[in-house]
Amino acid sequence: MQTMPEIIVRVNPDLEPDLSQETHRIQDTVKEQAENPVMTEVLKAGVLSDEIDLGALAHNAAEQAEEFVRKVWEASWKVCHYKNLPKWLQDNDFLHRGHRPPLPSFRACFKSIFRVHTETGNIWTHLLGCIAFIGVALYFISRPSVEIQTQEKIVFGAFFIGAIVCLGFSFAFHTLSCHSVEMGRLFSKLDYCGIALLIMGSFVPWLYYGFYCHYQPKVIYLSVVSILGILSIVVSLWDKFSEPSLRPLRAGVFMSFGLSGVIPAIHYSIMEGWFSQMSRASLGWLILMGLLYILGALLYALRVPERWFPGKFDIWGQSHQIFHILVIAAAFVHYHGISEMAMYRVMYSECTVPIEPITF
């Protein structure tokens, strides 16, 4: 691991008399040149005083030299082996080479997205996914009201916000995780909170259209989802939640949250009929979405394939990259599924039952 060299300025006390004489000589020389228009105002202000603070000058020179060294180091850092990483950056011991060293500069972290290392695939998959969903959301929301009503835009907006926030936080985490312990911990919490928001946002449209004519179960299920989402966020804010040893727990928390949708899905299918046109138009896509999410979570928790071939998937093909790709695929599958549901409800479905009051 490369570290920035410390710059140490030492002054020999035996030279103090000579420094005093040199100070007076410099002052005399500068005063003679004070009228020179080439001399900068900053230089004049610094040397035309009664006394020159050599300590301040030395300190300033040291700072400038350190800044220069830092810039050179940022531009020339090299990837390193897992064993050379500090403990707070050691996450997956099956990835041997190609890790970024600590980069205590936001500029250096963001510039690193254009370098090849273990996080390159993770960064770009969710950065591009985030941009794609921003584009889809803007297109959807900008459609005229005669095509898509405001109420439908709000319902889909919950899903779009969840997807964009999740992918954006993930991109930020994988970009800035090497900045420092504090930044790594902060953005890991935001990353996990984003996953919870994506799951919550994904529930909203399909519960809304699935129970389109049944107000009471719709409100109950949305309330339960909100409570589970808040609990997931609270757990995500626990400092130890991001530790490598708790990777299976993280996968389990979010898988459980997602699988909680099985209950309303069964309810919905019984209510609509397993083989109704509505069920055929939506359930297949929802099931595919769930399978993609579950597969991604399992690969993430088990760290497959790098577990089977340590050091062979350091840069490309590692489990986290596959997980990212499956998350994006599942989100687009879900978007297609809820679009089919919305189209069916708006075009063909009329509520034949009155709005049910909430009773307990």
C-alpha positions, -999 to 999 in steps of 0.1 A, spaced: 0 0 0 14 34 -9 13 61 17 19 98 13 54 108 26 55 132 55 73 165 49 94 175 79 111 209 81 141 211 104 161 243 112 196 240 126 197 263 158 234 270 151 224 289 120 201 314 138 227 343 138 232 338 101 195 337 95 191 371 113 218 387 91 202 372 60 168 385 70 181 421 72 198 417 38 166 404 22 146 433 37 171 458 23 170 442 -11 133 440 -13 128 476 -2 150 487 -31 128 467 -54 95 478 -38 86 501 -67 92 473 -93 57 468 -110 66 432 -115 65 425 -78 31 410 -68 10 426 -41 11 393 -21 49 394 -20 50 430 -10 26 424 19 46 395 30 81 410 30 78 448 36 68 444 73 92 452 101 99 416 106 98 385 85 82 354 101 106 327 88 86 301 106 54 311 88 73 311 55 87 277 62 53 264 72 37 278 40 65 263 19 60 229 36 22 231 29 28 239 -7 53 211 -11 29 187 7 1 197 -17 23 191 -46 33 157 -34 -3 149 -27 -13 158 -62 15 137 -77 6 108 -54 -31 110 -63 -22 108 -100 2 79 -96 -14 56 -71 -14 19 -79 -38 -9 -71 -26 -32 -43 -31 -67 -29 -58 -75 -4 -34 -82 24 -19 -47 20 -52 -30 26 -61 -14 60 -86 -35 79 -115 -11 72 -111 -17 35 -108 -55 37 -142 -67 26 -138 -98 3 -107 -119 8 -115 -140 -23 -106 -109 -44 -68 -108 -42 -54 -81 -64 -66 -48 -80 -78 -30 -49 -77 8 -45 -55 20 -16 -70 46 7 -77 78 -12 -84 106 13 -96 130 -13 -131 132 -29 -115 143 -62 -92 113 -62 -121 90 -54 -142 103 -83 -113 103 -107 -107 66 -98 -140 56 -116 -119 59 -148 -93 35 -135 -95 -3 -135 -98 -19 -101 -120 -42 -81 -148 -15 -78 -148 -4 -114 -176 -28 -124 -196 -21 -93 -194 17 -99 -203 17 -135 -232 -8 -134 -252 12 -110 -241 46 -123 -254 36 -158 -285 20 -142 -292 52 -123 -289 74 -154 -312 50 -173 -339 52 -146 -336 89 -145 -342 90 -182 -372 66 -180 -387 85 -151 -384 119 -169 -400 105 -200 -428 89 -180 -436 120 -159 -434 144 -188 -461 126 -208 -493 146 -212 -520 141 -187 -543 128 -214 -519 99 -218 -509 93 -182 -530 108 -154 -513 126 -125 -524 99 -101 -507 72 -121 -475 94 -123 -475 96 -85 -479 59 -81 -451 51 -105 -430 80 -90 -426 60 -58 -410 32 -77 -388 56 -98 -376 74 -66 -367 41 -49 -348 29 -79 -329 61 -85 -320 66 -49 -309 30 -45 -287 30 -76 -274 65 -68 -264 57 -33 -248 24 -44 -227 43 -70 -217 69 -44 -207 41 -19 -186 22 -43 -169 54 -54 -162 68 -20 -157 37 1 -119 41 0 -119 77 11 -118 71 49 -133 50 77 -160 77 83 -170 82 47 -170 45 40 -193 38 70 -216 67 61 -221 57 25 -225 20 33 -254 30 55 -269 51 27 -263 22 3 -284 -2 25 -310 24 31 -313 28 -7 -320 -10 -10 -348 -7 16 -363 23 -3 -362 4 -36 -381 -25 -21 -407 -1 -6 -410 18 -38 -415 -14 -58 -443 -25 -35 -464 7 -40 -474 3 -77 -483 -34 -77 -502 -32 -44 -521 -1 -58 -530 -18 -91 -533 -53 -76 -559 -42 -51 -573 -15 -73 -609 -20 -63 -602 -32 -27 -593 -2 -5 -590 -19 28 -564 -46 20 -545 -21 -1 -541 3 28 -532 -25 52 -505 -40 30 -491 -6 22 -489 2 59 -472 -31 67 -447 -25 39 -439 10 52 -433 -4 87 -410 -32 74 -392 -6 53 -386 17 83 -374 -13 103 -349 -22 76 -336 13 74 -332 14 112 -312 -19 110 -291 -5 82 -280 25 104 -264 1 128 -227 5 126 -218 -32 126 -244 -40 99 -218 -32 72 -191 -55 86 -180 -83 61 -189 -110 86 -226 -99 86 -229 -102 48 -254 -132 52 -274 -111 77 -277 -82 53 -288 -105 25 -313 -122 48 -328 -89 60 -335 -76 25 -346 -110 12 -371 -113 40 -384 -79 33 -389 -87 -4 -404 -121 3 -430 -105 26 -448 -97 -7 -457 -134 -11 -486 -130 13 -503 -102 -7 -494 -119 -39 -513 -151 -28 -542 -129 -16 -543 -111 -49 -542 -143 -70 -571 -158 -50 -591 -127 -53 -585 -122 -91 -583 -159 -99 -551 -177 -107 -557 -179 -144 -574 -146 -150 -562 -122 -177 -550 -98 -150 -530 -125 -132 -514 -137 -165 -505 -101 -174 -486 -94 -142 -478 -123 -119 -453 -139 -143 -433 -107 -144 -435 -103 -106 -423 -138 -101 -394 -133 -125 -384 -101 -107 -384 -119 -74 -363 -147 -87 -337 -123 -101 -335 -105 -67 -332 -137 -48 -305 -151 -71 -286 -118 -68 -288 -118 -30 -277 -155 -28 -247 -149 -50 -238 -118 -29 -241 -137 4 -222 -167 -8 -196 -147 -28 -199 -169 -58 -180 -174 -82 -149 -159 -66 -153 -183 -36 -148 -212 -60 -119 -195 -79 -101 -172 -56 -81 -145 -74 -97 -152 -108 -125 -127 -106 -107 -98 -90 -117 -72 -116 -146 -86 -137 -172 -112 -130 -172 -111 -92 -204 -117 -72 -211 -81 -64 -210 -71 -100 -234 -99 -109 -256 -88 -80 -257 -53 -94 -266 -65 -129 -294 -87 -115 -308 -58 -94 -310 -36 -125 -326 -64 -146 -351 -71 -118 -360 -34 -116 -367 -31 -153 -387 -64 -152 -407 -50 -124 -413 -18 -143 -426 -38 -173 -448 -59 -150 -464 -29 -132 -469 -12 -166 -489 -42 -178 -509 -41 -146 -516 -4 -149 -526 -7 -186 -550 -35 -178 -566 -16 -149 -569 17 -167 -582 2 -200 -602 -29 -191 -610 -30 -154 -640 -14 -138 -646 -17 -101 -677 -38 -96 -675 -37 -58 -680 -6 -37 -651 10 -19 -648 -10 13 -646 9 46 -617 -1 69 -629 -23 96 -610 -42 123 
